[in-house]
Amino acid sequence: MSEIFATTMDPTKKELIGAWLPRQPWFAGEREPVLETIGGFRLDDPAGEVGLEFIIVADSASSTPVTYHVPLAYRGAPLPGAEAFLLGTSEHGVLGKRWIYDAEGDPVWQAQVWALLAGDVQAQHQNISHTLEPLVGVHRAGQESEAGVGIKDQEIAVIRRPVAGTTGSSGASAWIGSPWSDAGQGVSGAVIEFS
């Protein structure tokens, strides 16, 4: 299970995300983001090499706060061919230099998301080592979408601006719901969908 280190990162994850977000076509902010981490979870890499985190942040820089879902993959070396997904590098106080990617472009992340859908792995707590996150759930739209049935024929879509209380879109066969905090209240909504 995931081991979370009590250490520093320079630059921090929020700094890297804050610089990267305004360059994304789905960014809805009006100015440089002011971010607060409000939820998320982790998945394990079976090889123990790649950190896999699903981060939900709130941007309070605009008149109406905006919620974003940013899955990240942390690697100890560059991922060949994934330059378009690179947020930047950071110096980790225990692990040294880390290359931090938008996880959507990372094959280890993709494999573990499929494994979560199939029920082969469980979500881990975002901040506590060796602890499951029971509030993350896999939801299926119908009987034809049962675990292991036709999943490799589907596409993974990251829901970049999740909304509390939502499910997958009308065309989704399954979705992953995650918890976060909204104005001090615990909420959840779809953050990944399969179609």
trRosetta pair geometry for C-beta under 8 A, 3 or more apart (Angstrom, degrees):
i j d omega theta_ij theta_ji phi_ij phi_ji
1 44 6.3 -108 -130 -67 33 136
1 124 5.7 151 -164 -114 90 125
1 129 7.2 119 112 174 102 62
1 130 4.4 109 82 -121 129 51
1 131 7.1 132 158 8 144 28
1 132 7.6 -88 -129 -62 135 63
2 42 4.7 47 -68 107 165 144
2 43 7.9 126 -57 109 121 10
2 44 5.7 -142 -57 -82 76 85
2 51 7.9 82 -137 -138 107 80
2 124 4.2 126 8 139 121 160
2 125 7.6 -149 62 57 124 63
2 129 6.4 -132 107 -132 68 58
2 130 7.3 -150 65 -55 53 37
3 129 4.8 25 -134 -134 50 119
3 130 7.0 21 -89 -40 65 83
4 127 6.0 107 -152 -166 170 35
4 128 6.6 -98 20 -126 141 4
4 129 4.7 -139 23 -62 81 81
5 92 7.4 81 70 177 146 111
5 93 7.2 -169 136 68 129 96
5 94 4.7 -120 -157 14 156 146
5 95 7.4 -170 -2 -22 161 99
7 92 6.6 69 105 178 131 74
7 93 3.3 -153 176 62 115 123
7 94 4.9 -153 -38 -21 167 97
8 92 7.7 166 90 -154 52 39
8 93 4.3 90 44 -46 74 125
9 12 5.2 107 83 -115 98 47
9 13 6.3 48 83 -32 152 73
9 90 4.7 20 -178 159 100 133
9 91 7.0 157 -155 75 50 47
9 92 5.5 -12 -103 -101 83 63
9 93 7.2 -98 -64 -13 45 84
9 98 7.6 -47 -134 39 111 129
10 90 6.3 151 71 -164 30 81
10 91 4.8 -18 60 54 89 100
11 15 3.9 -105 171 88 119 137
11 16 5.6 145 96 -50 116 82
11 88 7.1 14 45 104 119 141
11 90 5.6 -96 55 -111 56 98
12 15 4.6 100 54 4 78 102
12 16 7.1 -144 95 -2 43 85
12 90 7.4 98 -94 -137 10 138
13 16 5.8 -58 -150 39 32 109
13 17 6.1 29 155 -16 68 109
13 37 7.9 44 93 -71 122 130
13 55 6.9 -177 154 -86 135 165
13 72 6.9 -113 -144 -17 115 171
13 90 7.5 -41 -70 -57 55 169
13 100 7.4 -168 -116 -148 76 156
14 17 5.7 -55 -141 42 31 109
14 18 5.9 36 157 -25 65 110
14 35 4.9 -172 -155 84 102 124
14 37 6.8 -108 -78 -41 109 98
14 57 7.2 142 -120 -119 87 140
15 18 5.7 -54 -142 36 27 114
15 19 6.6 22 159 -14 62 106
16 19 6.2 -60 -151 37 28 105
16 20 6.2 18 156 -13 65 116
16 87 4.6 76 166 143 112 123
16 88 5.0 -145 -131 44 107 115
16 90 6.5 -77 -50 -58 136 121
16 100 5.8 30 160 87 165 147
17 20 5.7 -67 -144 44 30 108
17 21 5.9 42 161 -39 69 104
17 33 7.9 -69 121 83 85 143
17 35 6.2 80 94 -87 118 176
17 55 7.1 -104 -81 96 153 144
17 57 6.4 134 132 -10 152 161
17 70 5.4 119 -130 101 122 172
17 72 8.0 -86 -75 -67 105 127
17 87 6.9 -21 -79 -150 47 146
18 21 6.2 -36 -135 16 25 115
18 32 7.0 47 174 178 103 86
18 33 5.0 -146 -136 72 80 103
18 34 7.9 37 -124 -94 126 22
18 35 5.4 -135 -77 -4 100 126
19 22 7.7 -64 -173 26 28 99
19 87 7.7 119 74 -175 97 88
19 88 7.3 30 75 -23 134 140
20 23 6.1 -73 -168 37 45 110
20 24 7.1 46 145 -34 76 105
20 87 4.7 -55 -63 -133 150 92
20 88 7.5 -141 -59 -12 113 100
20 102 7.6 -176 166 -61 147 105
21 24 5.8 -58 -159 16 41 115
21 27 5.2 122 160 -107 78 120
21 29 7.1 58 130 7 121 132
21 33 5.3 13 71 -8 146 147
21 35 8.0 152 -16 -69 152 128
21 59 7.3 176 150 -79 163 139
21 68 6.6 -41 -125 -124 125 176
21 70 7.6 -77 -84 -80 96 137
22 27 5.3 155 -121 164 33 169
22 29 6.6 -74 -95 61 84 120
22 32 6.9 -54 -49 -111 141 52
22 33 6.9 -160 -50 -16 91 98
23 27 7.4 90 43 -14 24 144
24 27 4.7 117 67 -33 85 98
24 160 7.4 -160 150 -164 143 149
26 160 4.6 75 109 94 155 150
26 161 6.2 -148 164 -26 115 109
27 68 8.0 -2 -111 -96 65 137
28 62 7.5 -57 119 -19 81 167
28 66 5.0 173 72 -122 112 155
28 161 6.8 53 -7 -102 129 145
29 32 7.7 -45 135 124 142 3
29 33 5.3 -113 -80 -79 167 85
29 59 5.3 -80 -84 142 120 150
29 61 5.7 39 -156 70 121 116
29 62 5.2 -150 -141 -42 65 118
29 66 6.1 -130 -71 30 74 142
30 61 7.0 -154 55 117 78 96
30 62 4.6 116 11 -110 102 97
30 63 7.4 30 8 -1 147 82
31 61 5.1 -128 72 154 93 126
31 62 7.1 162 25 -76 81 69
32 61 6.3 -158 86 -132 49 163
33 59 4.2 -69 -144 -131 104 117
33 61 5.2 -145 -133 2 34 133
34 59 6.4 112 55 -159 53 62
34 60 5.0 -60 85 62 109 81
34 61 4.3 135 7 -61 92 87
35 57 4.6 -8 -160 -179 108 132
35 58 7.1 143 -149 72 55 43
35 59 5.8 -28 -90 -93 69 67
35 60 8.0 165 -90 13 20 78
36 57 6.4 148 71 -158 37 76
36 58 5.1 -16 58 56 94 94
36 60 6.7 31 -1 -12 111 116
37 40 7.1 -57 -169 4 102 122
37 55 6.1 -66 -129 -163 104 103
37 56 7.3 101 -161 76 62 53
37 57 5.5 -47 -97 -99 49 80
38 56 5.5 -71 70 108 82 96
38 57 6.4 125 11 -129 86 26
38 58 5.0 53 -22 -17 136 104
38 67 7.2 -75 54 -126 139 102
38 180 4.6 63 119 -177 95 106
38 181 4.7 -128 -170 54 93 82
38 182 7.1 74 169 -71 145 50
39 56 4.0 -5 68 54 89 126
39 126 7.3 169 -180 -22 41 157
39 178 6.3 140 141 140 121 105
39 179 5.5 -143 -148 110 133 60
39 180 2.7 -121 3 -105 148 76
39 181 6.0 163 -52 3 100 67
40 53 6.4 44 152 174 135 85
40 54 4.7 -175 -157 98 92 67
40 55 4.5 -29 -81 -110 158 33
40 56 5.0 -178 -59 5 82 78
40 69 8.0 148 -99 -139 93 78
40 126 4.6 96 88 -100 85 138
40 178 6.5 9 -121 173 33 142
40 180 7.2 44 -36 -90 53 98
41 53 7.7 -173 99 -151 31 59
41 54 5.3 5 54 51 68 110
41 123 4.5 4 159 -178 147 116
41 124 6.3 142 178 68 87 48
41 125 6.8 -75 -133 -130 78 18
41 126 5.3 -96 -100 -60 30 85
41 133 4.4 -133 -124 53 119 166
41 136 4.9 -26 -28 -58 168 142
41 178 5.9 -141 0 -133 112 114
42 51 7.6 -54 -146 -174 119 78
42 52 6.0 120 -165 88 73 70
42 53 5.1 -30 -101 -102 85 66
42 54 7.1 -167 -82 15 33 76
42 123 7.2 126 64 -170 42 68
42 124 4.2 -42 75 73 93 106
42 125 7.2 -3 25 79 101 29
42 126 5.9 138 -23 -108 90 46
42 133 7.7 128 33 -13 65 132
43 52 4.4 -41 62 100 86 132
43 54 7.7 60 -12 -20 92 104
43 109 7.6 119 61 -135 130 62
43 112 4.4 137 138 149 142 134
43 113 7.3 -133 -26 -67 169 54
43 115 7.9 130 -167 70 132 111
43 116 6.3 -87 -107 -56 132 124
43 121 6.3 68 -153 129 101 140
43 123 6.6 -58 -81 -117 74 56
43 124 6.5 157 -95 13 23 99
44 48 7.8 -17 -175 -87 95 58
44 52 7.2 -143 -67 39 5 116
44 112 7.2 -175 71 -134 44 137
44 121 6.7 -150 46 -157 92 130
44 124 6.3 89 -41 -28 87 138
45 48 6.0 -172 88 -54 95 13
45 49 5.7 -93 120 48 147 62
45 50 4.2 124 -73 54 155 81
45 51 7.3 -83 -7 -68 120 19
45 52 6.1 136 -47 -16 87 113
45 108 5.3 5 -119 176 111 132
45 112 6.8 -86 -93 -59 53 140
47 50 7.4 51 66 9 103 85
47 108 7.7 -90 32 -126 114 129
49 75 7.3 25 145 -133 90 74
49 76 6.8 -95 -169 13 84 112
49 108 7.7 -131 75 -104 97 163
50 73 5.5 -14 -178 -167 113 99
50 74 6.7 149 -167 68 57 55
50 75 5.6 -15 -114 -89 84 80
50 106 6.8 161 -170 173 147 137
50 108 4.4 110 49 88 157 159
50 109 7.4 -110 137 -48 138 75
51 72 7.6 -3 107 112 97 93
51 73 6.8 148 77 -162 60 43
51 74 3.4 2 50 47 115 113
51 75 7.8 -141 26 -55 77 40
51 98 7.7 -5 22 -154 128 138
52 71 7.5 -4 -171 -175 76 101
52 72 7.8 172 -148 88 35 54
52 73 5.9 -4 -101 -107 66 73
52 74 7.9 -132 -52 21 32 78
52 103 6.3 96 -139 -131 78 145
52 106 7.9 -159 -105 94 94 142
52 108 6.9 -133 -70 119 121 102
52 109 5.4 160 -126 -104 113 81
52 112 5.9 12 -169 67 177 156
53 71 7.0 173 94 -153 47 57
53 72 5.0 -6 63 57 94 94
53 74 7.3 36 4 -14 107 108
53 103 7.8 -180 55 -44 51 143
53 126 6.9 83 -149 -138 100 84
54 69 6.8 -10 -177 -169 90 98
54 71 4.7 -22 -108 -102 68 86
54 103 7.9 -85 -85 41 65 150
54 126 7.8 -99 63 -97 70 106
54 178 6.3 -135 119 -96 135 160
54 191 6.4 92 178 134 132 148
55 69 7.4 153 83 -157 48 48
55 70 4.9 -25 69 69 100 87
55 71 7.1 162 19 -93 69 29
55 72 6.2 20 -1 -2 116 109
55 126 7.7 111 -100 -142 65 129
56 67 6.4 2 -176 -174 98 101
56 68 7.2 170 -152 86 53 45
56 69 5.3 -21 -100 -101 77 70
56 70 7.8 159 -90 22 28 69
56 162 6.7 -51 -125 40 119 132
56 178 6.6 174 -38 110 133 130
56 180 4.4 -83 97 -92 150 140
56 191 7.2 -94 -77 -107 112 135
57 67 7.3 164 86 -152 41 55
57 68 5.3 -13 61 60 88 94
57 70 6.5 -1 8 12 112 115
58 65 5.1 10 -179 176 105 125
58 66 7.2 153 -157 77 58 37
58 67 5.5 -30 -100 -97 71 69
58 68 7.9 165 -92 18 24 73
58 182 7.8 141 -83 -114 135 64
59 62 6.6 46 120 9 102 97
59 65 6.3 162 77 -157 50 69
59 66 4.7 -11 53 58 107 90
59 67 7.8 -165 15 -77 76 21
59 68 6.5 46 -19 -7 109 113
60 65 4.9 -20 -99 -103 63 104
62 65 6.9 156 64 -92 87 27
62 66 6.2 41 38 -14 133 105
66 161 6.7 -49 -178 -135 98 110
67 161 6.4 113 82 -160 71 63
67 162 5.9 -71 118 64 120 75
67 163 7.4 147 59 -88 129 43
67 180 7.2 131 -151 103 132 157
67 182 7.4 -44 -72 -99 139 103
68 160 6.2 -19 -150 170 79 72
68 161 6.1 -35 -103 -97 57 62
68 162 8.0 107 -156 16 14 79
69 158 6.5 -158 103 175 114 96
69 159 5.9 51 37 89 145 69
69 160 5.8 -144 54 -139 84 27
69 161 7.3 -144 10 -63 86 16
69 162 5.0 68 -36 -16 122 111
69 178 7.7 124 -121 49 125 140
69 191 4.7 173 -133 -148 158 102
70 102 7.2 -85 -163 -123 83 81
70 160 7.8 47 -75 -142 59 77
71 102 7.2 75 76 -172 71 58
71 103 3.9 -82 127 46 99 124
71 104 6.5 113 65 -45 116 71
71 109 6.5 123 146 -162 127 140
71 158 6.2 -125 10 -122 118 133
72 87 7.2 -39 -123 2 106 143
72 100 5.8 -14 -166 -169 117 96
72 101 6.8 139 -159 72 63 46
72 102 7.1 -58 -105 -111 56 29
72 103 5.4 131 -179 -35 4 104
73 79 7.7 33 106 -39 132 150
73 100 7.4 157 78 -154 48 48
73 101 4.6 -18 59 62 98 102
73 102 7.9 8 17 96 91 17
73 103 4.1 124 -32 -106 92 83
73 106 3.9 54 -20 -34 167 168
73 108 6.7 126 -140 66 132 106
73 109 5.1 -102 -73 -47 121 123
74 92 7.9 75 -174 -61 133 142
74 98 4.9 -11 -168 -177 96 131
74 99 7.5 144 -159 72 46 47
74 100 5.7 -13 -104 -103 69 76
74 101 8.0 -168 -73 23 27 74
75 78 7.3 111 101 -110 131 11
75 79 5.8 131 7 -47 172 97
75 98 6.6 134 64 -163 36 73
75 99 4.7 -28 68 62 96 97
75 100 7.8 -179 23 -77 72 31
75 101 6.9 25 1 -3 114 113
75 106 7.8 -172 -47 -126 122 129
76 95 6.7 -111 -97 168 100 111
76 96 7.3 57 -139 73 92 104
76 97 7.6 97 -154 86 57 68
76 98 6.5 -46 -92 -111 45 66
76 99 7.6 -26 64 16 3 89
77 99 6.7 -23 120 4 14 129
78 82 7.7 -178 175 56 76 97
78 86 7.8 -19 -137 -94 91 133
78 99 5.3 144 -93 -87 50 167
79 82 4.0 4 97 29 111 136
79 85 7.8 -29 71 68 131 119
79 99 6.8 -170 -7 108 82 138
79 101 6.2 -16 21 -52 137 153
79 105 7.8 144 103 119 143 99
79 106 6.4 -94 -119 -114 170 84
82 85 4.7 -48 178 42 91 114
82 86 6.6 114 121 -48 84 84
82 101 5.8 -6 146 -128 132 143
82 105 4.9 142 -142 132 101 121
82 106 6.7 44 -129 -84 155 64
83 86 5.6 -37 -154 0 41 120
84 105 6.8 169 80 -99 88 163
85 101 4.6 41 124 -165 105 100
85 102 4.4 -121 -162 50 86 91
85 103 7.9 150 175 -38 130 9
85 104 6.8 -154 -127 65 126 78
85 105 3.3 -137 -61 39 155 144
85 106 7.1 -162 126 -44 155 76
86 99 6.6 -53 -129 -177 105 98
86 100 7.4 99 -158 78 63 51
86 101 5.6 -48 -97 -102 48 76
86 102 7.9 -85 -33 6 10 79
87 100 4.8 -47 56 104 111 98
87 101 6.5 177 1 -111 84 19
87 102 6.4 119 -47 -42 95 73
88 100 6.1 -2 65 53 57 104
89 97 5.8 -1 -179 -169 121 96
89 98 6.5 158 -157 80 69 45
89 99 5.5 -36 -100 -99 84 56
89 100 6.8 157 -108 9 28 85
90 97 7.6 154 81 -150 35 52
90 98 5.3 -20 63 60 83 97
90 100 5.9 31 3 -21 109 128
91 96 6.9 -50 -150 -171 69 38
91 97 5.9 -32 -102 -91 64 60
91 98 7.7 160 -102 16 15 79
92 95 4.1 3 91 53 137 90
92 96 6.1 -1 57 46 88 20
92 97 7.4 180 17 -82 82 7
92 98 5.0 55 -22 -17 118 121
95 98 6.1 50 100 -63 121 110
101 105 6.1 -106 169 67 122 102
101 106 5.4 126 94 -58 137 113
102 105 5.9 63 84 11 87 102
103 106 4.9 -57 -152 26 58 121
103 109 3.9 154 177 -111 103 166
104 109 7.2 -84 -75 102 16 141
104 110 8.0 65 -163 -70 38 91
104 156 7.7 -171 -140 109 82 114
104 158 5.3 -87 -85 -18 120 137
106 109 4.0 76 79 7 105 112
106 110 6.8 -178 91 -11 55 83
107 110 5.4 -50 -144 36 38 114
107 111 6.3 40 157 -21 67 103
108 111 5.8 -53 -149 35 31 112
108 112 6.4 23 155 -13 64 109
109 112 6.0 -64 -148 41 28 105
109 113 6.3 31 155 -21 66 106
110 113 5.8 -54 -148 34 30 111
110 114 6.6 30 154 -16 63 104
110 156 6.3 -166 -134 19 85 154
111 114 5.8 -55 -154 36 32 111
111 115 6.4 32 148 -20 65 107
112 115 5.2 -47 -143 36 39 116
112 116 6.4 46 152 -23 65 98
112 121 6.2 -37 -158 46 82 161
113 116 5.6 -47 -149 31 34 113
113 117 6.6 36 150 -18 63 103
113 156 5.7 68 113 -125 146 146
113 176 7.5 -105 -153 -24 91 150
113 192 6.3 -140 -153 -169 124 161
114 117 5.6 -54 -152 36 34 113
114 118 6.3 26 153 -14 67 109
114 151 6.2 131 -152 139 92 126
114 152 7.5 42 -145 -90 137 66
114 156 7.6 -94 -62 -64 78 126
115 118 5.7 -58 -143 43 32 108
115 120 4.2 -83 -164 70 85 112
115 121 4.4 50 127 3 115 111
116 119 7.8 44 179 -68 29 23
116 120 7.6 -84 -61 53 22 71
116 121 5.4 -55 -77 71 63 96
116 122 7.6 112 -122 -110 82 16
116 123 6.7 56 -132 -60 126 80
116 138 6.4 173 146 -71 83 123
116 176 6.6 29 123 -101 131 135
117 138 5.8 153 -123 -138 46 135
117 147 7.3 167 142 -124 62 75
117 151 5.8 152 114 -143 131 140
117 174 6.0 106 -145 110 109 147
117 176 7.3 -93 -79 -61 79 105
117 194 6.3 65 -119 -41 149 151
118 147 5.3 101 -157 -167 46 92
118 148 5.4 75 -142 -69 95 69
118 151 6.1 -123 -73 20 92 167
119 138 7.1 -125 -72 45 73 154
119 147 4.6 -11 -1 -133 121 149
119 148 7.8 -58 30 -34 105 92
122 132 5.4 -22 134 -131 131 112
122 133 7.9 168 152 44 88 66
123 132 6.8 88 82 -166 61 73
123 133 4.4 -66 118 60 104 105
123 136 3.6 10 32 63 168 147
123 178 8.0 -177 -145 -108 159 90
124 131 6.7 102 -165 77 75 54
124 132 6.3 -79 -113 -117 47 38
124 133 5.9 58 126 -8 14 100
125 128 4.3 -9 103 49 145 91
125 131 4.1 -6 7 93 132 106
125 132 6.7 71 -32 103 85 14
125 133 4.6 148 -81 -69 50 89
126 133 7.0 59 -23 -83 69 141
128 131 4.2 0 105 28 109 145
133 136 4.9 52 108 -2 109 110
133 179 7.9 -148 176 28 111 110
135 178 7.5 75 115 -159 92 43
135 179 4.2 0 131 -23 138 130
135 188 6.6 -146 166 -87 105 136
136 176 6.7 3 -177 -178 95 98
136 177 6.9 174 -152 87 48 58
136 178 5.3 0 -111 -107 87 69
136 179 7.2 -103 -65 2 60 83
137 176 7.2 168 87 -154 41 55
137 177 4.9 -3 57 54 90 103
137 188 7.9 54 22 167 106 149
138 174 6.4 5 -179 179 89 118
138 175 7.8 173 -152 90 51 34
138 176 5.7 -27 -100 -101 64 73
139 167 6.5 -95 103 -143 150 101
139 168 7.2 -169 85 -8 109 105
139 174 6.4 164 88 -158 50 68
139 175 5.4 -14 61 61 99 78
139 176 7.6 168 18 -93 79 23
139 177 6.0 44 -10 -14 121 111
139 190 7.8 -89 43 -94 127 98
140 145 4.1 -180 -161 98 108 113
140 146 6.6 57 -162 -86 171 36
140 147 8.0 -108 -61 -48 141 60
140 173 6.9 -15 -152 153 76 68
140 174 4.7 -26 -106 -102 63 95
141 145 5.6 72 44 10 76 152
141 168 6.7 -85 -63 63 112 127
141 172 6.0 150 -47 101 133 71
141 173 5.3 -117 28 -152 117 32
141 174 6.4 -123 -7 -69 82 44
141 175 8.0 71 -50 -5 92 89
142 145 5.5 95 59 8 64 101
142 173 7.3 -73 34 -148 88 72
143 146 6.3 -5 -174 -39 50 103
144 149 6.6 -140 173 120 51 140
144 150 7.6 -5 160 30 88 138
144 173 7.3 -82 95 -147 93 114
145 149 6.6 -169 -148 72 19 111
145 150 7.8 -82 -115 63 53 107
145 173 4.1 171 -102 170 131 97
145 174 5.1 177 168 -51 134 99
145 194 7.9 143 -152 87 123 120
146 149 4.9 61 64 3 77 128
147 151 7.9 -9 -161 -45 42 134
148 151 6.6 -70 -127 -5 16 118
150 153 5.1 -43 -176 31 84 117
150 154 7.0 89 133 -32 83 99
151 154 5.7 -57 -162 22 46 117
151 194 7.0 -29 -146 -174 83 153
154 173 6.2 -107 -109 38 141 131
154 174 7.9 37 170 33 172 101
154 194 4.4 43 145 178 143 99
154 195 6.0 147 -158 71 98 17
155 194 6.9 161 73 -152 43 56
155 195 5.7 -25 53 64 92 73
156 192 6.4 -23 -164 -169 92 107
156 193 7.9 146 -157 80 46 39
156 194 6.2 -24 -98 -98 54 75
157 172 8.0 -110 43 -100 122 106
157 192 7.0 149 78 -161 50 56
157 193 5.0 -18 61 63 102 85
157 194 7.5 179 18 -82 81 26
157 195 6.7 5 -3 15 123 107
158 191 7.3 -17 -158 160 66 69
158 192 6.1 -30 -109 -105 51 74
159 162 5.1 84 116 -82 115 79
159 175 8.0 30 -24 -151 133 118
159 189 7.9 -114 108 128 149 101
159 190 5.5 86 -3 117 161 87
159 191 5.2 -137 53 -149 105 29
159 192 6.6 -133 5 -68 89 23
159 193 6.3 70 -46 -9 107 99
162 166 7.0 -160 -167 49 72 121
162 178 7.5 -53 -136 54 173 102
162 180 7.7 121 88 11 133 139
162 189 4.7 149 172 93 106 121
162 190 6.4 -166 -133 80 102 51
162 191 5.1 -33 -78 -93 140 73
163 166 4.6 68 75 -18 93 131
163 189 5.5 -169 82 -156 41 162
164 180 7.7 -118 -88 62 93 98
164 182 5.6 -66 -55 -16 144 156
164 187 3.7 -29 -133 167 123 142
164 188 6.9 85 -142 53 72 22
164 189 5.0 -131 -116 -42 24 122
165 187 6.8 -60 -37 -167 74 108
165 188 7.7 95 -66 74 35 57
165 189 5.9 -15 27 -90 28 99
166 189 4.5 43 42 -154 81 109
166 190 5.2 -82 106 20 90 98
167 172 7.6 -163 139 65 85 136
167 175 6.0 148 -179 45 65 147
167 177 7.6 -46 -116 -75 58 116
167 189 8.0 -114 -59 -157 28 66
167 190 5.5 83 -167 -41 23 127
168 172 2.9 -95 150 77 131 159
168 173 7.9 -52 110 43 161 25
168 174 6.8 113 -26 121 158 17
168 175 3.3 -173 -54 -47 107 130
168 190 5.2 165 -66 -132 53 157
168 193 3.9 128 -129 -123 107 122
168 194 7.6 -48 -124 35 153 55
168 195 7.7 170 174 -61 128 99
169 172 5.0 114 52 -21 65 104
169 193 6.3 96 14 152 84 173
169 195 7.4 -22 63 -67 106 140
171 195 4.9 48 125 -140 96 135
172 175 5.3 29 154 -53 148 102
172 190 7.9 102 90 -156 177 154
172 193 4.1 -69 -119 -173 135 121
172 194 6.3 95 -160 61 85 47
172 195 5.0 -80 -106 -72 50 97
173 194 5.5 -59 58 100 91 94
173 195 6.0 147 -1 -109 84 45
174 193 7.2 166 92 -155 47 60
174 194 4.6 6 59 45 89 117
175 190 4.3 -23 164 -133 140 118
175 191 8.0 132 175 40 96 43
175 192 6.4 162 -159 88 65 55
175 193 4.2 -24 -102 -104 95 78
175 194 6.9 -160 -77 14 46 73
176 190 7.0 107 70 -149 43 66
176 191 5.9 -54 93 59 91 84
176 192 4.1 18 36 51 112 104
176 193 7.6 -144 18 -72 67 40
177 188 5.1 63 165 158 109 113
177 189 6.2 -140 -142 130 89 11
177 190 5.5 -54 -91 -85 72 48
177 191 6.9 117 -133 5 27 84
178 188 6.2 -167 95 -147 28 88
178 189 7.3 -27 54 62 65 53
178 191 4.6 -2 13 -5 118 139
179 186 6.1 -12 -165 -168 116 95
179 187 7.1 149 -152 84 65 36
179 188 4.6 -47 -94 -87 58 97
180 186 7.9 163 89 -148 26 55
180 187 6.1 -25 68 67 71 83
180 188 7.1 131 16 -99 65 47
180 189 7.9 -42 24 25 106 91
181 184 6.4 6 -179 -111 110 14
181 185 6.8 144 -158 67 66 33
181 186 6.1 -40 -101 -93 67 50
181 187 7.3 121 -127 20 18 82
182 185 5.5 -33 69 63 75 89
182 187 4.7 3 10 8 118 134
190 193 5.9 30 174 -63 129 99
